[in-house]
């Protein structure tokens, strides 16, 4: 009998959804039955572009950001508190999940949805729940509680969440820099972030930059300064960002963006796990657009430690300054890449990407 999997992918940004669509398609090919849940109508629309029909759980839980992708901590904490303690929110979701869980062999929580953190520590449910999360995201989550007031409450809440994570059947922690390792320690698995195998796209200009900004970026001046900076460096650009959908030259969603990025001269993105994984697997230089988002700051620091070919640019509200940062970073990276060309965008990169997906499918089906 085929495995029956319930996959909940939160829609705070798009990394969780990209990972979900990659793994769901691969699990289907392996013979599993997978039902996908997400947490916003925009998330449903995004998954639909990748051939995945997802059910909306509820829209009450979400991390809050401003138009420049800076995390709004007070608004997020307030939203989480309302979700946890107001009747008809988390409790309602748990009742719905309970019904679905009766016919499922496994329930994947990608990443840290509170309803599944709670269900994952209770007898009867915990044996089916697997938490999937980025290594830097778990650190950011726990550290967020350290800054709460009163301090004793924050520490207690952080301890409770840590206990909830560890109580589930298993955890899969992923990172753009991890190698494939099938070791178990004892219920924590570490796997490299999955990456789409690149398709050949000959229409991409050889001098192009592949740009992706997640939906939290919607500040018009930032988009204009970014495009102008790339042009100053002599680079055309393939521009993707839901926050800029309808803006001249921008696409809201591009299902083939990973393939374009794999063969572009240069990538531009916030330092999320997905973008950094593409840069690492296909050995592409990348400009990292850094904002006040704790786990992404950690990712950028890790990129520096690993000597990934990259530069960091920061939007501070000054369009001229940001344009100069982008132009300088693009010129430096294209010169460095030209001095040390890589062939990883071809068959070698695709093999690396497929190996990552195969490792995930093997691990999930073994659970």
C-alpha positions as CSV (number, residue, x, y, z in Angstrom):
1,X,0.0,0.0,0.0
2,X,1.3,3.5,-0.9
3,X,2.3,5.9,1.8
4,X,-0.3,8.6,2.7
5,X,1.3,11.9,3.6
6,X,-0.2,15.2,4.8
7,X,2.2,18.1,4.0
8,X,1.6,21.5,5.7
9,X,3.8,24.2,4.2
10,X,3.5,27.6,5.8
11,X,3.2,30.6,3.3
12,X,5.1,33.3,5.3
13,X,7.6,33.6,2.4
14,X,8.1,31.1,-0.5
15,X,11.0,28.9,0.5
16,X,8.6,26.5,2.4
17,X,6.4,26.3,-0.7
18,X,9.2,25.8,-3.1
19,X,10.5,22.9,-1.0
20,X,7.0,21.5,-0.7
21,X,6.3,21.5,-4.5
22,X,9.7,19.9,-5.2
23,X,9.2,17.1,-2.6
24,X,5.5,16.5,-3.4
25,X,6.2,15.9,-7.1
26,X,9.1,13.6,-6.2
27,X,7.0,11.7,-3.6
28,X,4.2,11.3,-6.1
29,X,6.7,9.8,-8.6
30,X,7.8,7.4,-5.8
31,X,4.2,6.2,-5.4
32,X,3.1,8.2,-2.3
33,X,-0.2,9.9,-1.9
34,X,0.3,13.5,-0.7
35,X,-2.3,16.1,0.4
36,X,-0.9,19.6,0.7
37,X,-2.0,22.3,3.1
38,X,-0.9,25.9,3.3
39,X,-1.7,29.1,5.2
40,X,-2.8,31.8,2.7
41,X,-4.6,32.2,-0.6
42,X,-1.5,33.7,-2.1
43,X,0.3,30.5,-1.1
44,X,-2.3,28.4,-2.8
45,X,-1.9,30.5,-6.0
46,X,1.8,30.1,-5.9
47,X,1.7,26.3,-5.5
48,X,-0.9,26.2,-8.3
49,X,1.7,27.7,-10.7
50,X,3.8,24.6,-9.9
51,X,1.0,22.1,-10.5
52,X,0.1,21.6,-6.8
53,X,-3.5,22.1,-5.6
54,X,-3.3,22.9,-1.9
55,X,-6.0,23.1,0.8
56,X,-6.2,26.3,2.9
57,X,-5.9,25.4,6.6
58,X,-6.5,28.9,8.0
59,X,-4.9,32.4,7.5
60,X,-4.7,33.3,11.2
61,X,-1.1,32.4,11.7
62,X,1.6,34.3,9.9
63,X,5.0,36.1,10.5
64,X,4.6,39.8,9.9
65,X,7.0,41.9,7.7
66,X,7.2,45.4,6.3
67,X,7.6,46.4,2.6
68,X,11.4,46.0,2.8
69,X,11.3,42.4,4.3
70,X,12.2,43.6,7.8
71,X,10.5,41.3,10.4
72,X,8.0,43.1,12.6
73,X,8.6,41.4,15.9
74,X,5.9,43.0,18.0
75,X,3.3,42.4,15.3
76,X,4.4,38.8,14.9
77,X,4.3,38.1,18.6
78,X,0.8,39.7,18.8
79,X,-0.4,37.6,15.8
80,X,1.0,34.4,17.4
81,X,-0.6,35.2,20.7
82,X,-4.0,35.7,19.1
83,X,-3.6,32.5,17.2
84,X,-2.7,30.5,20.3
85,X,-5.3,31.8,22.7
86,X,-8.3,33.1,20.8
87,X,-11.1,30.5,20.5
88,X,-11.7,29.4,17.0
89,X,-8.1,29.8,15.8
90,X,-5.5,27.2,16.7
91,X,-8.1,24.9,18.3
92,X,-10.2,25.0,15.2
93,X,-7.1,24.1,13.1
94,X,-6.3,21.2,15.4
95,X,-9.7,19.7,15.0
96,X,-9.4,19.9,11.2
97,X,-5.9,18.4,11.3
98,X,-7.1,15.6,13.5
99,X,-9.7,14.5,11.0
100,X,-7.1,14.5,8.2
101,X,-4.5,12.8,10.3
102,X,-6.7,9.7,10.8
103,X,-6.1,8.6,7.3
104,X,-2.4,9.7,7.0
105,X,0.7,7.8,7.8
106,X,2.8,10.9,8.2
107,X,2.2,14.6,8.8
108,X,5.0,17.0,7.7
109,X,5.2,20.4,9.4
110,X,7.2,22.8,7.2
111,X,8.0,25.0,9.2
112,X,7.0,25.4,12.9
113,X,3.3,25.8,12.5
114,X,2.0,26.2,16.1
115,X,-0.9,23.7,15.7
116,X,1.5,21.0,14.7
117,X,4.1,21.9,17.3
118,X,1.3,21.2,19.9
119,X,0.0,18.0,18.2
120,X,3.5,16.7,17.8
121,X,4.0,16.4,21.5
122,X,0.8,14.5,22.4
123,X,0.3,10.8,22.5
124,X,-1.4,9.3,19.4
125,X,-0.5,12.3,17.2
126,X,3.2,12.6,17.9
127,X,4.1,9.3,16.2
128,X,3.0,10.8,12.9
129,X,4.4,14.3,13.0
130,X,7.7,15.2,11.4
131,X,9.1,18.8,11.7
132,X,11.0,20.2,8.8
133,X,12.9,23.4,9.3
134,X,16.0,25.3,8.3
135,X,18.8,25.2,10.8
136,X,19.0,29.0,11.1
137,X,15.2,29.3,11.5
138,X,15.1,27.2,14.6
139,X,17.9,29.3,16.2
140,X,16.0,32.5,15.3
141,X,12.7,31.1,16.7
142,X,14.2,30.2,20.1
143,X,16.2,33.5,20.2
144,X,13.0,35.5,19.5
145,X,11.6,34.3,22.9
146,X,14.7,35.5,24.7
147,X,13.9,39.0,23.8
148,X,10.3,38.9,25.2
149,X,9.2,40.6,28.4
150,X,9.0,39.5,31.1
151,X,12.2,37.6,30.5
152,X,11.1,34.6,32.6
153,X,8.0,34.2,30.4
154,X,10.2,34.4,27.2
155,X,12.6,31.8,28.5
156,X,9.7,29.5,29.6
157,X,8.0,29.8,26.2
158,X,11.3,29.1,24.4
159,X,11.8,26.0,26.5
160,X,8.3,24.8,25.8
161,X,8.7,25.2,22.0
162,X,12.1,23.4,22.2
163,X,10.4,20.5,24.0
164,X,7.6,20.4,21.5
165,X,10.0,20.2,18.6
166,X,11.9,17.4,20.2
167,X,8.8,15.4,21.2
168,X,7.7,14.6,17.6
169,X,8.4,11.4,15.8
170,X,11.4,13.0,14.0
171,X,12.9,16.3,12.8
172,X,14.6,17.0,9.5
173,X,16.9,20.0,9.8
174,X,18.1,21.4,6.5
175,X,20.8,23.9,5.5
176,X,22.2,25.1,2.1
177,X,25.6,23.9,3.2
178,X,24.8,20.5,4.5
179,X,26.0,17.4,2.7
180,X,23.9,14.3,2.2
181,X,24.2,12.3,5.4
182,X,21.9,9.5,6.3
183,X,23.0,9.3,9.9
184,X,20.4,9.5,12.7
185,X,21.0,11.4,15.9
186,X,18.7,9.9,17.3
187,X,15.5,11.4,15.8
188,X,17.2,14.4,14.1
189,X,18.2,14.1,10.4
190,X,20.3,16.7,8.7
191,X,19.8,17.1,4.9
192,X,20.9,19.7,2.4
193,X,18.1,22.0,1.3
194,X,16.4,20.5,-1.8
195,X,17.1,22.3,-5.2
196,X,15.3,21.9,-8.5
197,X,17.2,20.1,-11.2
198,X,17.8,22.8,-13.9
199,X,16.3,22.7,-17.3
200,X,18.2,24.0,-20.3
201,X,16.9,27.5,-21.2
202,X,18.8,28.8,-24.2
203,X,16.8,32.0,-24.4
204,X,18.4,33.4,-21.2
205,X,20.9,36.1,-22.2
206,X,24.5,35.1,-21.5
207,X,25.0,38.5,-19.7
208,X,21.9,38.2,-17.6
209,X,21.2,38.4,-13.9
210,X,18.5,36.3,-12.3
211,X,16.7,38.3,-9.6
212,X,14.2,36.9,-7.1
213,X,12.7,39.0,-4.3
214,X,10.1,37.3,-2.1
215,X,6.6,38.8,-1.6
216,X,7.6,40.9,1.5
217,X,9.6,43.2,-0.8
218,X,7.2,45.7,-2.3
219,X,9.1,49.1,-1.8
220,X,9.1,50.6,-5.4
221,X,12.3,52.7,-4.9
222,X,14.2,49.5,-3.9
223,X,13.1,47.7,-7.1
224,X,14.1,50.7,-9.3
225,X,17.5,51.1,-7.6
226,X,18.2,47.4,-7.9
227,X,17.4,47.4,-11.7
228,X,19.5,50.5,-12.2
229,X,22.5,49.2,-10.4
230,X,22.5,46.0,-12.5
231,X,22.2,48.1,-15.6
232,X,25.1,50.2,-14.4
233,X,27.2,47.0,-14.2
234,X,26.3,46.1,-17.8
235,X,23.9,43.3,-16.9
236,X,20.4,42.6,-18.2
237,X,18.1,41.1,-15.6
238,X,15.3,38.6,-15.4
239,X,13.2,40.1,-12.5
240,X,10.8,38.1,-10.4
241,X,8.9,39.2,-7.3
242,X,5.3,38.9,-6.2
243,X,5.5,42.2,-4.4
244,X,6.3,43.8,-7.8
245,X,3.9,41.9,-10.0
246,X,2.5,44.2,-12.7
247,X,5.5,46.6,-12.4
248,X,7.3,47.2,-15.7
249,X,9.9,44.4,-16.4
250,X,8.8,42.3,-13.4
251,X,7.1,38.9,-13.2
252,X,5.1,37.8,-10.1
253,X,6.0,34.1,-10.3
254,X,8.3,32.2,-12.7
255,X,8.2,28.4,-12.2
256,X,11.5,28.2,-14.2
257,X,13.4,30.7,-12.1
258,X,15.7,28.1,-10.6
259,X,16.7,27.0,-14.0
260,X,17.3,30.6,-15.1
261,X,19.4,31.2,-12.0
262,X,21.5,28.1,-12.5
263,X,22.8,29.4,-15.8
264,X,22.8,33.2,-15.2
265,X,26.0,35.1,-14.8
266,X,24.7,36.4,-11.5
267,X,22.0,35.7,-9.0
268,X,20.3,38.3,-6.8
269,X,18.1,37.4,-3.8
270,X,17.6,37.7,-0.1
271,X,19.8,35.1,1.7
272,X,17.1,32.5,2.1
273,X,18.0,28.8,2.2
274,X,16.5,28.1,-1.3
275,X,18.5,30.8,-3.1
276,X,21.7,30.0,-1.3
277,X,21.2,26.3,-2.2
278,X,20.9,27.1,-5.8
279,X,24.0,29.3,-5.7
280,X,26.0,26.5,-4.0
281,X,24.7,23.6,-6.1
282,X,25.2,25.4,-9.4
283,X,28.2,27.5,-8.2
284,X,26.7,30.8,-9.2
285,X,27.8,34.2,-7.7
286,X,25.0,35.8,-5.8
287,X,24.2,39.3,-4.5
288,X,22.4,38.9,-1.1
289,X,19.9,41.6,-0.3
290,X,20.0,41.7,3.5
291,X,17.2,43.0,5.7
292,X,16.2,42.7,9.4
293,X,15.3,39.0,9.3
294,X,17.3,37.0,11.9
295,X,17.6,33.6,10.1
296,X,18.7,35.3,6.8
297,X,21.4,37.3,8.6
298,X,22.7,34.0,9.9
299,X,22.6,32.5,6.4
300,X,24.6,35.4,5.1
301,X,27.2,34.9,7.8
302,X,27.4,31.2,6.9
303,X,27.9,32.1,3.2
304,X,30.9,34.1,4.2
305,X,32.3,31.3,6.3
306,X,31.9,28.9,3.4
307,X,33.6,31.3,1.0
308,X,30.6,31.2,-1.3
309,X,31.1,33.8,-4.0
310,X,28.8,36.6,-2.9
311,X,28.4,40.2,-1.9
312,X,25.9,41.7,0.6
313,X,23.9,44.8,-0.1
314,X,21.6,46.6,2.3
315,X,18.7,48.8,1.7
316,X,18.7,51.8,4.0
317,X,16.1,53.9,2.3
318,X,18.6,55.7,0.1
319,X,18.0,54.7,-3.5
320,X,21.3,56.3,-4.9
321,X,23.3,54.5,-2.2
322,X,21.6,51.1,-2.9
323,X,22.1,51.6,-6.6
324,X,25.9,52.1,-6.0
325,X,26.0,49.1,-3.8
326,X,24.4,46.8,-6.4
327,X,26.5,48.1,-9.3
328,X,29.7,47.6,-7.3
329,X,28.8,44.2,-6.1
330,X,27.7,43.0,-9.6
331,X,30.9,44.2,-11.2
332,X,33.1,42.5,-8.5
333,X,31.2,39.2,-8.7
334,X,31.1,39.0,-12.5
335,X,34.9,39.7,-12.7
336,X,35.6,37.1,-10.0
337,X,33.4,34.5,-11.8
338,X,35.0,35.2,-15.1
339,X,38.4,34.6,-13.5
340,X,37.3,31.2,-12.2
341,X,34.6,29.8,-14.5
342,X,32.4,26.9,-13.4
343,X,30.7,24.2,-15.3
344,X,28.3,23.2,-12.5
345,X,25.3,24.8,-14.2
346,X,25.3,21.8,-16.5
347,X,25.0,18.1,-15.9
348,X,27.1,18.2,-12.7
349,X,24.8,20.7,-11.0
350,X,21.7,18.8,-12.1
351,X,23.1,15.6,-10.6
352,X,23.8,17.4,-7.3
353,X,20.3,18.8,-7.2
354,X,18.7,15.4,-8.0
355,X,20.8,13.7,-5.3
356,X,19.4,16.1,-2.8
357,X,15.8,15.4,-3.7
358,X,16.4,11.6,-3.8
359,X,17.8,11.8,-0.2
360,X,14.7,13.6,1.0
361,X,12.3,11.2,-0.6
362,X,14.2,8.2,0.8
363,X,14.2,9.7,4.3
364,X,10.5,10.7,4.3
365,X,9.3,7.3,3.0
366,X,11.5,5.5,5.5
367,X,9.6,7.4,8.3
